[in-house]
Each structure stands twice: as C-alpha cells, then as structure tokens.
Amino acid sequence: MLGRVNHIALAVPDLAAASASYRDTLGARVSQPQALPDHGVTVVFVELENTKVELLEPLGDASPIAAFLEKNPAGGMHHICYEVADIIAARDQLLTSGARVLGNGEPKTGAHGKPVLFLHPKDFFGTLIELEQI
C-alpha cells in the first residue's frame, strides 16, 4: 500500500525564522509560504534530493498546529506523509483493518493539490500519518 515518504512535517512557532534557518544555515531550497485555510496552516516546503520537509505554522486560532505548539512551544515533528497510488482503496483497506481515519473519512486537497487523509496517531505508535495520493 505505502509508497515512498513524501515529506516529514515539522510544526514551527515562526515560519519565517524556520525558513531562514533551513535556507541560510543549511543551504536548502525553500518554497514560498502557502496558506491552506481548509487545514488551518501555512506551509513551506524544504526541497531535498530524496524527499521534502514541510514546515507548518498555525493559520488562525483554531489551527490544530496551534494546539500542538501549546504543548511543544519550540515546535517538533508533527506527522509523516506517505504516498499511496489510490487513496480510497487505501482508506477502505485501513478501515477494514480497524485503523481510524481522522475527520469525516473523505480526502481533502493537500498542499500539493492532491487528495490527502490523516490517520489517528494512537493507531500508529504515537505518529500522525498522512496519506497522499500520487
């Protein structure tokens, strides 16, 4: 079911500072910020040769990232995203296996313009999993 790692997401309290650190200190290519109101975040992608790192900053007070940063003020790993060929088939297989899909179970459009779903971290050893259809 799983393909390659698409990205690892880090919640950050200051997106501009985190972007500058990756760009200026580590010499990485960093995308422009992209607001995703449906997800309550602003994102930047750090482009690496073999994958991406997604930097997430809260967009509004109801953002799930705001709650994460309240518990982890310095930021930290938020989720890992895996690619899947067919997100509906993956969802159905996971539900049959007893995994919990967050939200209403229907894919949303993610930062790459592709369908995404999130899986409950308690079902995957404390790690929030995002699936993205490629």
Sequence and secondary structure as in RCSB ss.txt:
>XXXX:A:sequence
MLGRVNHIALAVPDLAAASASYRDTLGARVSQPQALPDHGVTVVFVELENTKVELLEPLGDASPIAAFLEKNPAG
GMHHICYEVADIIAARDQLLTSGARVLGNGEPKTGAHGKPVLFLHPKDFFGTLIELEQI
>XXXX:A:secstr
    EEEEEEE S HHHHHHIIIIIT  EE   EEETTTTEEEEEEE SS EEEEEEE STT HHHHHHHH TT 
EEEEEEEEES HHHHHHHHHHTT  BSTTSS EE TTSSEEEEE GGGTTT EEEEEE 
